């Protein structure tokens, strides 16, 4: 009998999801003569058994369209809101997997999706994942689809901000997505010619950033572009977080409060951090500063040619693995090709920017300041 494949998209939306659905679907249907069904809105749709038939007509014309025709959600199979309670729905998901007579479930997503797929694998389900995220922070793969499009959008934004910064002799701080990894900010900062690049991997000193901006002004360039990842932290912020955690632990020892986790302590400083940096730079440099937060515009719109190509390559490679019966893997890019990587080897891991990465070296050589 022909194999039956299920497919869903989970986590945040990203350019190239439809291209990947098309790549998997067309190869499964046309090349391997298998069956395929889509599940709406991520793992929630699989739990509720909300399906969408995927035939040639549904897959036609979606290569260039942003978003996902299947819809997505951030619901976790083991901790899903149902009836006002957080419930473990892994058994319900497994039941619907078998009720649809699936031989494999393909999950398109990033780090969270990998961890959820691993839970399904540990229950005995056949799963394959495709790495999707604009942050490019999935471990075990050279690249993720969505990154190239977002990189182009962020770079174009920096290009446009240059003219207004130059005209008004201002500092413009542009906030770019990336909580844990700075690939997007680093790439866009280099490509857009940002004067300062601040990423999570390199804690910055506000005085160092101000020194770089003042030096530019003395050299006849009384304007600067600061590309800042949303997860970038100053050395001062890190010291404050450490103190908050220590105080939380002392309070807990006295029975007053529980200790602060890393995430809880960090939340003390995440709010308005970009705006606070801009105001501080105004004081230190004497220049006006403005903030631009790109936000979700980075994830929207039609995928770039690079992401369409990558998503199609990953999708067809996924179909090849299904045909061979190779499950429990993520389809990764390595060099110019693709390779299966065991999900347990990459789930829960984040690919961050190494301090000795060639992009950082190139940026430093052209005078980019990292605040360190």
Backbone torsions as a table, in degrees:
resi	resn	phi	psi	omega
1	UNK	NA	148.7	177.2
2	UNK	-66.5	147.4	178.6
3	UNK	-73.3	153.1	176.2
4	UNK	-117.0	132.5	-174.6
5	UNK	-120.5	135.4	170.9
6	UNK	-106.4	152.4	-179.4
7	UNK	-144.6	141.6	176.6
8	UNK	-146.9	160.4	174.6
9	UNK	-117.9	133.9	-175.0
10	UNK	-132.6	160.5	-179.9
11	UNK	80.5	-159.6	-179.7
12	UNK	-69.8	151.9	177.4
13	UNK	-71.1	158.9	-175.5
14	UNK	-157.8	140.7	176.8
15	UNK	-59.8	134.9	179.0
16	UNK	105.9	-7.4	179.3
17	UNK	-61.9	-45.4	179.7
18	UNK	-65.8	-35.7	177.2
19	UNK	-63.7	-37.3	178.7
20	UNK	-70.9	-42.0	176.1
21	UNK	-57.7	-45.0	179.1
22	UNK	-62.8	-42.7	-179.5
23	UNK	-61.2	-47.0	177.3
24	UNK	-63.9	-50.3	-173.2
25	UNK	-62.5	-47.0	-177.8
26	UNK	-67.0	-37.3	178.7
27	UNK	-69.8	-40.5	179.2
28	UNK	-64.7	-45.5	-176.6
29	UNK	-75.8	-52.5	-170.3
30	UNK	-85.5	-37.9	-175.1
31	UNK	-89.8	-38.8	-175.1
32	UNK	-107.9	-5.4	177.2
33	UNK	56.5	42.6	175.2
34	UNK	-99.7	178.6	174.6
35	UNK	-106.4	150.8	179.0
36	UNK	-144.4	141.1	178.3
37	UNK	-135.4	140.9	177.6
38	UNK	-97.8	149.0	174.3
39	UNK	-113.2	130.6	-174.3
40	UNK	-78.9	143.0	170.6
41	UNK	58.5	45.6	171.4
42	UNK	67.5	-146.5	-176.3
43	UNK	-68.1	-24.0	176.2
44	UNK	-64.2	-42.6	178.9
45	UNK	-64.3	-34.8	176.6
46	UNK	-69.0	-39.5	178.4
47	UNK	-64.4	-38.2	-178.8
48	UNK	-91.6	1.2	179.3
49	UNK	56.7	43.4	175.9
50	UNK	-95.0	106.2	-172.3
51	UNK	-107.0	161.3	174.8
52	UNK	-135.6	118.9	178.1
53	UNK	-61.3	136.6	176.6
54	UNK	-116.5	104.2	175.9
55	UNK	-120.5	-175.8	-175.9
56	UNK	-61.3	-34.0	-179.5
57	UNK	-69.2	-39.1	178.7
58	UNK	-70.1	-27.9	-178.4
59	UNK	-87.9	-11.6	-177.7
60	UNK	-77.0	134.3	173.3
61	UNK	81.6	5.9	-176.4
62	UNK	-98.5	-5.6	-176.7
63	UNK	-55.7	-39.9	-173.0
64	UNK	-95.5	0.1	-172.9
65	UNK	-93.9	136.0	176.5
66	UNK	-75.3	175.5	-179.5
67	UNK	73.5	-153.9	179.3
68	UNK	-145.8	129.6	179.8
69	UNK	-66.9	-18.5	-179.6
70	UNK	-87.6	-14.6	-172.7
71	UNK	75.8	164.7	-178.1
72	UNK	-147.4	166.6	175.2
73	UNK	-156.6	164.9	178.4
74	UNK	-101.0	14.8	-178.9
75	UNK	-64.4	139.2	179.1
76	UNK	-102.0	133.9	-177.4
77	UNK	-57.4	-34.2	-175.5
78	UNK	-91.5	-4.4	-177.3
79	UNK	-151.3	72.6	-172.0
80	UNK	-112.0	131.2	178.4
81	UNK	-68.8	118.3	179.0
82	UNK	-138.7	119.1	178.8
83	UNK	59.9	34.1	178.7
84	UNK	82.6	2.8	179.6
85	UNK	-123.8	155.5	174.9
86	UNK	-93.6	112.8	-174.0
87	UNK	-119.6	152.9	173.0
88	UNK	-84.0	112.2	-175.4
89	UNK	-109.5	21.0	-178.5
90	UNK	-61.6	-39.4	-179.6
91	UNK	-65.6	-40.2	178.7
92	UNK	-64.7	-38.4	178.2
93	UNK	-65.5	-43.5	178.6
94	UNK	-63.2	-39.1	178.7
95	UNK	-61.3	-43.8	-179.0
96	UNK	-72.0	-31.7	173.0
97	UNK	-56.8	-48.5	-178.6
98	UNK	-73.9	-34.8	179.7
99	UNK	-62.9	-29.8	177.5
100	UNK	-90.1	6.6	176.6
101	UNK	53.8	44.3	-177.8
102	UNK	-79.4	141.2	170.0
103	UNK	-94.4	-20.7	-179.0
104	UNK	-160.8	145.9	173.1
105	UNK	-115.4	124.1	178.4
106	UNK	-98.7	124.6	-178.3
107	UNK	-115.3	119.5	178.2
108	UNK	-98.0	116.1	-177.9
109	UNK	-179.7	-174.9	-177.4
110	UNK	-103.4	-141.0	-174.0
111	UNK	-63.1	-42.2	178.8
112	UNK	-64.4	-39.4	178.9
113	UNK	-64.5	-37.0	177.8
114	UNK	-61.0	-44.0	-179.9
115	UNK	-66.0	-38.5	178.0
116	UNK	-68.9	-38.4	177.3
117	UNK	-64.2	-35.7	178.0
118	UNK	-63.6	-38.2	177.2
119	UNK	-61.7	-40.2	178.3
120	UNK	-68.0	-39.3	178.0
121	UNK	-61.2	-40.7	-179.3
122	UNK	-67.8	-16.8	174.9
123	UNK	-88.8	-0.7	177.8
124	UNK	97.5	6.8	178.8
125	UNK	-85.9	146.8	176.7
126	UNK	-84.4	118.0	-178.2
127	UNK	-131.6	150.9	170.6
128	UNK	-136.8	139.7	178.0
129	UNK	-117.2	152.3	173.1
130	UNK	-118.4	130.6	-173.2
131	UNK	-77.3	116.0	-179.2
132	UNK	-127.5	125.0	167.9
133	UNK	179.2	142.2	178.0
134	UNK	-73.2	-16.5	-177.9
135	UNK	-78.3	-16.2	-178.9
136	UNK	58.0	33.1	-172.6
137	UNK	-107.6	14.2	178.0
138	UNK	-78.1	127.6	-179.0
139	UNK	-70.9	152.7	172.6
140	UNK	85.3	1.0	179.5
141	UNK	-135.8	145.5	178.8
142	UNK	-66.2	-36.9	-175.5
143	UNK	-150.7	159.2	177.1
144	UNK	-123.4	145.8	178.5
145	UNK	-77.1	144.1	-170.9
146	UNK	109.9	-32.0	-177.5
147	UNK	-65.6	-45.8	-175.9
148	UNK	-62.6	-41.2	178.6
149	UNK	-64.5	-48.4	-179.7
150	UNK	-62.6	-35.9	177.8
151	UNK	-61.6	-42.4	178.0
152	UNK	-65.0	-41.4	-179.9
153	UNK	-64.5	-47.5	-179.1
154	UNK	-64.8	-38.3	178.5
155	UNK	-64.8	-43.6	178.4
156	UNK	-62.4	-37.5	178.3
157	UNK	-62.6	-44.0	178.2
158	UNK	-63.6	-41.1	176.3
159	UNK	-54.0	-46.6	-177.0
160	UNK	-70.0	-33.3	-178.8
161	UNK	-72.0	-24.2	178.9
162	UNK	-57.2	-44.3	-173.8
163	UNK	-66.8	-40.9	-179.7
164	UNK	-73.7	-34.9	176.3
165	UNK	-62.6	-43.3	-179.9
166	UNK	-66.1	-43.9	-176.0
167	UNK	-64.9	-37.8	-175.0
168	UNK	-103.7	4.2	179.8
169	UNK	54.8	52.2	-176.1
170	UNK	-118.8	162.2	164.6
171	UNK	-92.5	130.8	173.0
172	UNK	-120.0	120.7	176.8
173	UNK	-98.5	116.2	-179.2
174	UNK	-107.5	120.0	-178.9
175	UNK	-89.1	127.7	-176.3
176	UNK	-120.4	146.8	-176.5
177	UNK	-62.6	152.5	179.5
178	UNK	137.7	91.4	-178.9
179	UNK	-75.4	-45.2	-172.2
180	UNK	-111.1	-19.9	-176.4
181	UNK	-133.2	144.0	-173.9
182	UNK	-103.8	19.1	-176.6
183	UNK	-56.6	-45.1	-175.9
184	UNK	-68.5	-45.7	179.3
185	UNK	-65.7	-42.6	179.6
186	UNK	-62.7	-48.6	-179.1
187	UNK	-63.4	-45.3	-179.5
188	UNK	-68.9	-36.1	178.7
189	UNK	-63.0	-42.3	178.1
190	UNK	-68.0	-49.3	-176.3
191	UNK	-66.1	-31.3	-178.8
192	UNK	-93.0	-2.3	178.6
193	UNK	71.6	33.4	176.8
194	UNK	-63.4	145.1	-178.2
195	UNK	-82.5	-30.4	177.9
196	UNK	-130.9	135.9	176.8
197	UNK	-126.6	122.9	-178.6
198	UNK	-118.6	119.3	-175.7
199	UNK	-127.4	158.8	-176.9
200	UNK	-59.4	-29.4	-174.6
201	UNK	-74.1	-18.1	-177.2
202	UNK	-125.2	96.6	176.6
203	UNK	-57.4	136.9	-174.3
204	UNK	-110.7	158.9	174.0
205	UNK	-107.8	125.2	-177.4
206	UNK	-59.3	-36.6	179.7
207	UNK	-64.1	-37.9	178.1
208	UNK	-63.9	-41.5	177.4
209	UNK	-63.3	-44.4	179.7
210	UNK	-63.6	-39.1	177.8
211	UNK	-59.3	-43.3	-179.4
212	UNK	-64.1	-40.0	-179.6
213	UNK	-69.1	-41.6	177.3
214	UNK	-63.7	-38.1	178.6
215	UNK	-64.3	-38.6	176.3
216	UNK	-63.0	-42.8	179.9
217	UNK	-62.3	-42.6	178.6
218	UNK	-64.3	-28.8	179.8
219	UNK	-84.8	4.7	176.9
220	UNK	98.4	12.2	177.9
221	UNK	-122.0	81.8	-175.6
222	UNK	-80.3	43.6	175.9
223	UNK	-153.4	155.8	178.8
224	UNK	-153.0	148.0	172.9
225	UNK	-109.2	124.7	176.7
226	UNK	-110.5	113.4	175.9
227	UNK	-92.7	116.6	-172.5
228	UNK	-123.3	121.5	173.7
229	UNK	-69.3	144.7	-178.2
230	UNK	-61.8	-21.6	179.5
231	UNK	-99.6	5.7	179.2
232	UNK	-65.6	139.5	-177.7
233	UNK	-127.8	136.8	174.2
234	UNK	-79.9	161.4	175.9
235	UNK	-62.4	-33.6	177.8
236	UNK	-66.2	-40.7	177.5
237	UNK	-61.1	-44.7	-178.4
238	UNK	-63.0	-38.7	177.8
239	UNK	-65.0	-39.3	178.8
240	UNK	-65.3	-41.3	178.5
241	UNK	-63.2	-43.8	179.4
242	UNK	-60.8	-40.6	179.1
243	UNK	-66.5	-39.6	179.2
244	UNK	-63.5	-40.8	178.2
245	UNK	-64.7	-42.0	-180.0
246	UNK	-64.4	-41.9	178.7
247	UNK	-65.3	-37.3	178.3
248	UNK	-62.9	-40.0	179.6
249	UNK	-68.5	-39.3	178.0
250	UNK	-63.4	-41.7	178.7
251	UNK	-63.4	-39.3	-179.7
252	UNK	-65.5	-38.4	178.9
253	UNK	-64.3	-26.0	177.3
254	UNK	-92.7	4.6	178.6
255	UNK	77.1	19.3	-176.4
256	UNK	-95.2	-29.2	-174.8
257	UNK	-163.8	164.5	175.9
258	UNK	-87.3	156.2	178.8
259	UNK	-63.5	149.5	175.1
260	UNK	-77.9	132.5	170.8
261	UNK	-77.5	169.2	178.0
262	UNK	-56.6	-45.9	-177.4
263	UNK	-65.4	-43.1	-178.7
264	UNK	-64.8	-40.4	179.4
265	UNK	-67.3	-39.6	180.0
266	UNK	-64.3	-33.1	-179.4
267	UNK	-61.9	-21.9	178.0
268	UNK	-60.9	-25.7	-173.8
269	UNK	-118.3	-6.4	-178.4
270	UNK	-66.9	-38.6	-174.7
271	UNK	-63.4	125.2	173.7
272	UNK	60.2	22.4	-178.2
273	UNK	-62.7	-40.4	-179.7
274	UNK	-64.1	-42.5	178.5
275	UNK	-64.4	-40.1	178.9
276	UNK	-64.6	-37.1	176.8
277	UNK	-63.2	-45.6	-179.5
278	UNK	-59.4	-43.8	179.9
279	UNK	-65.2	-38.5	178.9
280	UNK	-66.3	-39.7	179.1
281	UNK	-66.1	-33.9	175.1
282	UNK	-59.2	-45.1	-178.6
283	UNK	-65.3	-42.1	-173.8
284	UNK	-78.1	-26.7	-174.7
285	UNK	-110.3	-20.5	-175.7
286	UNK	78.6	6.1	177.9
287	UNK	-101.2	149.9	173.3
288	UNK	-69.0	145.7	179.0
289	UNK	-129.6	142.7	177.3
290	UNK	-129.9	154.5	-178.6
291	UNK	-116.5	135.0	171.5
292	UNK	-124.2	120.9	178.3
293	UNK	-106.8	112.2	-175.9
294	UNK	-69.4	-36.3	175.0
295	UNK	57.5	-141.4	-171.1
296	UNK	-73.9	-8.8	176.3
297	UNK	-60.0	-25.2	-179.8
298	UNK	-68.0	-22.7	-175.1
299	UNK	-100.1	-4.8	-172.5
300	UNK	-99.3	173.5	173.7
301	UNK	86.2	179.4	-177.3
302	UNK	-68.9	142.1	178.2
303	UNK	-69.4	149.8	176.7
304	UNK	-68.8	167.5	176.7
305	UNK	-60.1	-39.0	179.6
306	UNK	-62.5	-41.6	179.4
307	UNK	-71.9	-34.5	176.1
308	UNK	-62.8	-42.3	179.9
309	UNK	-65.9	-47.9	-178.7
310	UNK	-62.6	-46.4	-178.8
311	UNK	-62.3	-37.9	178.8
312	UNK	-68.1	-41.6	178.1
313	UNK	-62.0	-45.6	179.8
314	UNK	-66.0	-39.4	-179.5
315	UNK	-64.6	-43.6	-180.0
316	UNK	-72.1	-34.7	175.7
317	UNK	-64.2	-35.9	176.4
318	UNK	-61.4	-44.7	178.4
319	UNK	-60.6	-39.3	177.4
320	UNK	-60.3	-42.7	-179.5
321	UNK	-66.6	-38.8	177.4
322	UNK	-62.2	-43.0	179.9
323	UNK	-61.6	-33.6	-179.6
324	UNK	-84.0	-10.5	-177.1
325	UNK	79.0	26.3	178.7
326	UNK	-95.0	108.5	-175.4
327	UNK	-123.2	173.8	178.1
328	UNK	73.8	29.4	-175.0
329	UNK	-133.2	161.3	167.1
330	UNK	-103.6	138.7	177.1
331	UNK	-84.7	110.5	-175.8
332	UNK	-106.3	156.6	171.4
333	UNK	-97.8	134.7	177.3
334	UNK	-138.1	117.2	-176.4
335	UNK	61.5	-125.6	179.3
336	UNK	-97.6	2.4	-176.0
337	UNK	-122.7	-167.6	177.9
338	UNK	-124.0	155.9	-179.5
339	UNK	-152.4	145.9	176.4
340	UNK	-80.1	135.5	177.6
341	UNK	-122.9	131.5	-179.4
342	UNK	-57.8	133.9	-177.0
343	UNK	-59.6	-39.4	-177.9
344	UNK	-66.4	-18.7	179.5
345	UNK	-79.5	-17.3	-175.3
346	UNK	-123.8	-19.2	-179.1
347	UNK	-62.7	134.3	179.3
348	UNK	82.3	1.0	179.4
349	UNK	-107.0	149.2	180.0
350	UNK	-120.8	132.5	176.3
351	UNK	-88.9	104.7	179.9
352	UNK	-99.4	170.5	-179.2
353	UNK	-81.2	118.2	176.1
354	UNK	-66.9	146.4	-179.1
355	UNK	-64.1	-24.2	180.0
356	UNK	-99.4	18.0	-178.7
357	UNK	-65.8	146.7	-176.2
358	UNK	-61.4	-30.6	178.5
359	UNK	-63.8	-41.7	178.7
360	UNK	-66.1	-42.5	177.9
361	UNK	-58.9	-44.1	179.3
362	UNK	-64.4	-42.4	-179.6
363	UNK	-61.9	-44.1	179.5
364	UNK	-62.5	-36.6	-177.0
365	UNK	-69.3	-23.6	176.9
366	UNK	-96.9	9.8	172.9
367	UNK	94.0	11.1	178.9
368	UNK	-69.9	135.4	179.4
369	UNK	-96.9	134.9	178.2
370	UNK	-109.0	8.0	176.9
371	UNK	76.3	8.2	-179.0
372	UNK	-108.7	NA	NA
